[in-house]
Structures are given as C-alpha cells and as structure tokens.
Amino acid sequence: MAFGDNGPRKKTAFERLTLFVVLIMVIITVGALVLSALSALG
C-alpha cells in the first residue's frame, strides 16, 4: 500500500478517457486485421 492510499480510489476522468482511447485503438486495429484477412481470403 502506497502512502496515502485508502482502499480502491475512484478513477479520474483522465484515466477513464485514456482507457477508452486505448480500447478504441485496439478495436480498430483488430478490425483492420480481420478485414485484411477476409479480403485476402476472398
């Protein structure tokens, strides 16, 4: 436990936004890979 930490703290809006952006990027990357694979098969 770090000093000043008392239990699970709430995520800040910035942390939530960062997580959201990372998720979107991952989804887009996976989608692009799937699309390229499908077009290669087709």
Secondary structure, 3 states (H helix, E strand, C coil): CCCCCCCCCCCCHHHHHHHHHHHHHHHHHHHHHHHHHHHHHC
